[in-house]
Structures are given as C-alpha cells and as structure tokens.
C-alpha cells in the first residue's frame, strides 16, 4: 500500500502501537498522551530534557510557577510526562488534575488531599510527617469558597490582602503553615507539582486554581508546572484578554510553549496510523494515482496537531471494516477526514448529495442557478479557514460539481468507471457510505470480482448467477456491467453463454416505473462483453460458436437480434441464422416450447417465415399448458401515475393484435373461451392467471386504457359458434 509524504511516495509503515497476535493485528488507537520517550514520535525528548534540567537546577528555595502553554491537542500532557521521565528521582513529583473534581468549592481541599495522599506513599518519615501537616492545613480551607473576582487587577490584590489578614488572625493556621514551610525547606529534594488540564475548567474554577497556586499553596522549595491554553486561562481571569494575560504574567514566573510539531513529523504520525488501519481491515490497496492529490489537498491540511491525527485515525478501523471494499480507500480516507474534522461541513455535503454526485443536466427539478450557487457558497463558508479544503474535495472527490465550479477540464471518468472503482462520486457509492451498510440482497465488490474470475468457466459462472435467484442475479449483472472494457478475455465467450443459460430466470417485467427489466440488464452486459472482442471477425466467429450451444431459442433469437442491431454480424448472416432457428422451432416439442420466455414473438416470426407450416405449428397450442405459456409470454407490465398522485399504478396488457396475426381473431376468441377459469387451475402461477383473466376480457371486446389513461378503441367480439 503506497502513500505520499512531502511529495515523495513511501511505504505505509506499521504504527509502533500495533501488536501482532497470532495471525491477527491488534491496534490501540487512543487519545491518551504518551507516557515515555519510547513513544515520542514528535522528537520532543530533547526539549523535555532541558525543561527538566531547569526544574532540577533551580537555585534557591523560593516557590516557582512554570507554565507549559499550548492549544488543545498540542500535546501538553505528553510533554509533562516526558519532563517527569527526564527528572526521574531527582525531585519529588506530585500530580494534581483539577478536572477530576467537580465544583470549585472542592478544589482547594481536594488539592491538599491529593498532595497529602501522594506524599504518604513516600518511604521517608519526613514525607509522611509533611503529608499529615498538609492534610491538617487543608482542613482550614475546605469551606473557604471565596474566589478571585472576574474583574480588574486591584480586586485580585484586595483578595490576596484579605486572605493574608485572615491567615494572620487565625493563629493555628498561620503556625501550621510556617511549620509546613519549614518542612519543605528541610527536604533534600525539591517538590514539583504538575497541574494539568487547567484550560478544561470553568472560568470560576480556573480562578480558584490560580488563587491556590499563588496564595494558599505558595510554599518554599516547591515548583508548580501548570499546563494550559493561554488564551482560555487569560479570558477566564478577565474579560479583557490583554488584562487577563497581564494578570497571568504576574502569577507565572516562566512560561514555555509546547513545540509545534513539524509537518514531516505529523505526516509520519498520520501515515503510520493509516497504514496500521489498513493492515487490520479488508480494504484493497490505495489508488496510487488519486491518493497523492487527496492526501495533500484534503487530509494533510486538516492535521494540525497530534490530537487531530488521533481524532481522525481513531474512528477509521470501524469505518473501514464497515464499508470494506464498497468505497474506494483513498476516497474513504478523504471524506472521513472531512466528517471528523469539519462535521458541520460534512452535514452540509450530505444535504447536497444530488449536487455532488449527479451531472448538472440530471439534477432533479433543475434548481435555479442562484440557489445552486448559494448552496455551494454556504458549504464553503462552513469550512472557515479550511474553505479551500472543501473546494478541493468538490474538485477531487465529486467531479460533477465542476459544472458549477468552472473547471470543466477535470477528468470525471464515465459513470461505469466510477461505479466500478467504487468512487464516492458515484451516487450509489455515496449513498452506501452514508448508510454504512448494504441493503438486503445487495452484492459486495468482492463477490462481483469472484464472479468475474469464474467467467472463464461457463458452468461456474452460470452457477454464480443462478445461485442468487432472479433479483440477486440482476443485481450482480448490473455490477458486472461497470467493468466494461476490462472483462477477462478468456471469459467473454463462456460469459455470454452463461448469461444466456440463465435467460429463463431473468425477470421479464420492470420492477419499477423507471427501472429496466432483467432481460434488458442482461443484454446490456452481453453487448459490452461482445464489443470487447477484437477484431470484428473474431467477434462474429464467437457469436457463431455460441448460438448452437444455447438451450433456449429465445436466447438465440435475442443474440442474433442484438448482433445485427450493433453490426456485429452482416445482414446476410443474420437472415441465414434466423432461417435456421425458425426451422428448429417448427420441429421443437411442445414441452420444450413451454419454457421459452419469448414464445409469442418466436411463434409470430415462425408463422410469418413459414406460412405453409402454420397449421401444423399451431396444432401444438391446442394443449392448454403451451397456450398458457404463450399468453404469459405476451403479458406486459407498465406503471402509470395519475395526476399529481405519487402512487404508481401497475398496468397489465396483452398485444392482442399480435395474437390475432398468429391465430386469426375468430379462432383466437374461440380458443380463449375454451380455457378454464384461472381460479379452477391448481398451482397456477400468479402471472399466468393474470394473463388468462386478461385474455378472457380481451375476447369480449374490452381494451385497457392507454398510458395516458385514455380508453382505447373497443372492437366488437368475434362471432363465436356456441355449439362448437
């Protein structure tokens, strides 16, 4: 699997977090910070080393407040862990995470509880004694709920002064504090207290922690390391950001920024995580032609911090397993980056599905140009600073949008190519991605490719089709059509034969008003298979070899008709083939003819080609089962809307004039009137019953409404000899 980093192709590397268990891959995609330098992928260990040395070598016993500043997701906690590892046992390290405690009233008391508890774990008597003193000291402030006012600097000074007077007036508290200070000074090692996630607190809680660090917990020989987003904390201290920053500078003696990761490091972090995702999912390799563009124009610009990378990649394994090969991997990785990093934009894209996946001339309802422009402008606006990413997503992922965006030279590929390659720009593929599941009976890509691999074996391919039933067979045929031009060459001739072997299984009726029948779907694929054969002489030779192998005369007739219509064979050869076919049909048994799905049209062609044999041929239809089959073969089904009603009415009809041309109207009416009522025929197929009932109505002179609901001209019923 290939990827692109800094413009150069590299192998996707397996993440260090990947562990192999037997033959399976287990990976932990966690948003947790790293714990040690062994996990340092961003080369921050040297920086952490220098900060650790500063803390360990701080001259004097004064209290120190140091800040590690960086936006959310920049890796502040990971840097704290690296600093702690570099410090080792040279100081006493304590940790306090105020986010774990709800309600600012608890923060002061919980701070001393946590510090005392961690000191109790020390193996020195001095530490245990200090822990007991701190626990008692904390009791004095358990109920102290005063906070720094959300206002100007002089209010803070006033609060500090008030607390100082309070502590002096409370003799036990001041004495205990002096005793604690003396114990801290006596320690051989400096105490370093890490306070993390300060920027996750509510504003009043942030102010409480600042008061705690600067006043209540201001002990000698103690260093505080606060990790926060400066803008968030400053705005909590004062509504004027500049005043808040000035306020913060008077509390923090020294501040350091979390190093911004280099783009190469972020690229490596992301590419390795994507490689690990790919190893644990059934996806095929990336499209090396499309991937560089999608990586550089969509995914890479959205990955600004290590947390962005984790947020993006942590959800991928489940998505990749869910959609498997039903969405092209490069497209899937790109659209997932938008879904995770730009959720508002993604929801807008979902609402614009038609505009994204459908060619402009096919947009439903042809919306006004102004409304389309507004929809795209609103989409780009949702991206904010990443609006260009959304423009690139439209250009690269959804080429149909170029009719609006103006770059008409972008290669969109044919609809069949996009569907075959499972590009998300194909309407069915995008719909599947949004559902994350195939509908019942839908065909997966690997099943299509397995069927294509079996195409060289006619029996195996025929079984792959038949084994799915009529509906599943048609769905597979539709998916196979998308592989036009790249069918296996040795599979073309047996493939055509196998499809025609299943000719009797394809549904003759259209399942919906705007859908093709199963026969139409099958012949579309047959045409594409034959078209791939070159030169034309080989194509014609293949057709001549296939025809004698076909079981059904209807299939042979369809193949001859299709071949002549697309000029695969010359006209004189068509006539020769049809003549031979009609002679075989004349001598065919009634039992075999019952299985012919195009029996009416075959019979019409035979009696026209050989009128001298008409009487002999029609004698076969005196048997009710064969006549039933002819009626059924002529039954057609249509759909009609009435007015503004969305309900689609199913309409059945018979080509009455075609029956009359074969039998003559008087004989036809007599033959129909001799038929038993459909309800009296045991185990009759529903559509055969419909054909019989409809034929009896036609025999009375009734005619159905036409497509537009207009009554067709009625004909008088033929005179029937009741004694016959």
Residue, then its C-alpha position, 0 to 999 in steps of 0.5 A: x500500500x503506497x502513500x505520499x509524504x512531502x511529495x515523495x511516495x513511501x511505504x505505509x509503515x506499521x504504527x509502533x502501537x500495533x501488536x501482532x497476535x497470532x495471525x491477527x493485528x491488534x491496534x490501540x488507537x487512543x487519545x491518551x498522551x504518551x507516557x515515555x520517550x519510547x513513544x515520542x514520535x514528535x522528537x520532543x525528548x530533547x526539549x523535555x530534557x532541558x525543561x527538566x534540567x531547569x526544574x532540577x537546577x533551580x537555585x534557591x528555595x523560593x516557590x516557582x510557577x512554570x507554565x507549559x502553554x499550548x492549544x488543545x491537542x498540542x500535546x501538553x500532557x505528553x510533554x509533562x510526562x516526558x519532563x517527569x521521565x527526564x527528572x526521574x528521582x531527582x525531585x519529588x513529583x506530585x500530580x494534581x488534575x483539577x478536572x477530576x473534581x467537580x465544583x470549585x468549592x472542592x478544589x482547594x481541599x481536594x488539592x491538599x488531599x491529593x498532595x497529602x495522599x501522594x506524599x504518604x506513599x513516600x518511604x521517608x518519615x519526613x514525607x509522611x510527617x509533611x503529608x499529615x501537616x498538609x492534610x491538617x492545613x487543608x482542613x482550614x480551607x475546605x469551606x473557604x469558597x471565596x474566589x478571585x473576582x472576574x474583574x480588574x487587577x486591584x480586586x485580585x490584590x484586595x483578595x490576596x490582602x484579605x486572605x493574608x489578614x485572615x491567615x494572620x488572625x487565625x493563629x493555628x493556621x498561620x503556625x501550621x503553615x510556617x511549620x509546613x514551610x519549614x518542612x519543605x525547606x528541610x527536604x533534600x529534594x525539591x517538590x514539583x507539582x504538575x497541574x494539568x488540564x487547567x484550560x478544561x475548567x470553568x472560568x470560576x474554577x480556573x480562578x480558584x486554581x490560580x488563587x491556590x497556586x499563588x496564595x494558599x499553596x505558595x510554599x518554599x522549595x516547591x515548583x508548580x508546572x501548570x499546563x494550559x491554553x493561554x488564551x482560555x486561562x487569560x479570558x477566564x481571569x478577565x474579560x479583557x484578554x490583554x488584562x487577563x494575560x497581564x494578570x497571568x504574567x504576574x502569577x507565572x514566573x516562566x512560561x514555555x510553549x509546547x513545540x509545534x510539531x513539524x509537518x514531516x513529523x505529523x505526516x509520519x504520525x498520520x501515515x503510520x496510523x493509516x497504514x496500521x488501519x489498513x493492515x487490520x481491515x479488508x480494504x484493497x490497496x490505495x489508488x496510487x494515482x488519486x491518493x497523492x492529490x487527496x492526501x495533500x489537498x484534503x487530509x494533510x491540511x486538516x492535521x494540525x496537531x497530534x490530537x487531530x491525527x488521533x481524532x481522525x485515525x481513531x474512528x477509521x478501523x470501524x469505518x473501514x471494516x464497515x464499508x470494506x471494499x464498497x468505497x474506494x480507500x483513498x476516497x474513504x480516507x478523504x471524506x472521513x477526514x472531512x466528517x471528523x474534522x469539519x462535521x458541520x461541513x460534512x452535514x452540509x455535503x450530505x444535504x447536497x448529495x444530488x449536487x455532488x454526485x449527479x451531472x448538472x443536466x440530471x439534477x432533479x427539478x433543475x434548481x435555479x442557478x442562484x440557489x445552486x450557487x448559494x448552496x455551494x457558497x454556504x458549504x464553503x463558508x462552513x469550512x472557515x479557514x479550511x474553505x479551500x479544503x472543501x473546494x478541493x474535495x468538490x474538485x477531487x472527490x465529486x467531479x460533477x460539481x465542476x459544472x458549477x465550479x468552472x473547471x470543466x477540464x477535470x477528468x470525471x471518468x464515465x459513470x461505469x468507471x466510477x461505479x466500478x472503482x467504487x468512487x464516492x462520486x458515484x451516487x450509489x457509492x455515496x449513498x452506501x457510505x452514508x448508510x454504512x451498510x448494504x441493503x438486503x440482497x445487495x452484492x459486495x465488490x468482492x463477490x462481483x470480482x469472484x464472479x468475474x474470475x469464474x467467467x472463464x468457466x461457463x458452468x461456474x459462472x452460470x452457477x454464480x448467477x443462478x445461485x442468487x435467484x432472479x433479483x440477486x442475479x440482476x443485481x450482480x449483472x448490473x455490477x458486472x456491467x461497470x467493468x466494461x472494457x476490462x472483462x477477462x478475455x478468456x471469459x467473454x465467450x463462456x460469459x455470454x453463454x452463461x448469461x444466456x443459460x440463465x435467460x429463463x430466470x431473468x425477470x421479464x417485467x420492470x420492477x419499477x416505473x423507471x427501472x429496466x427489466x432483467x432481460x434488458x440488464x442482461x443484454x446490456x452486459x452481453x453487448x459490452x462483453x461482445x464489443x470487447x472482442x477484437x477484431x470484428x471477425x473474431x467477434x462474429x466467429x464467437x457469436x457463431x460458436x455460441x448460438x448452437x450451444x444455447x438451450x433456449x431459442x429465445x436466447x438465440x433469437x435475442x443474440x442474433x437480434x442484438x448482433x445485427x442491431x450493433x453490426x456485429x454480424x452482416x445482414x446476410x448472416x443474420x437472415x441465414x441464422x434466423x432461417x435456421x432457428x425458425x426451422x428448429x422451432x417448427x420441429x421443437x416439442x411442445x414441452x420444450x416450447x413451454x419454457x421459452x420466455x419469448x414464445x409469442x414473438x418466436x411463434x409470430x416470426x415462425x408463422x410469418x417465415x413459414x406460412x405453409x407450416x402454420x397449421x401444423x405449428x399451431x396444432x401444438x397450442x391446442x394443449x392448454x399448458x403451451x397456450x398458457x405459456x404463450x399468453x404469459x409470454x405476451x403479458x406486459x407490465x407498465x406503471x402509470x401515475x395519475x395526476x399529481x398522485x405519487x402512487x404508481x399504478x401497475x398496468x397489465x396488457x396483452x398485444x392482442x393484435x399480435x395474437x390475432x396475426x398468429x391465430x386469426x381473431x375468430x379462432x383466437x376468441x374461440x380458443x380463449x373461451x375454451x380455457x378454464x377459469x384461472x381460479x379452477x387451475x391448481x398451482x397456477x402461477x400468479x402471472x399466468x392467471x393474470x394473463x388468462x383473466x386478461x385474455x378472457x376480457x380481451x375476447x369480449x371486446x374490452x381494451x385497457x386504457x392507454x398510458x395516458x389513461x385514455x380508453x382505447x378503441x373497443x372492437x366488437x367480439x368475434x362471432x363465436x359458434x356456441x355449439x362448437 
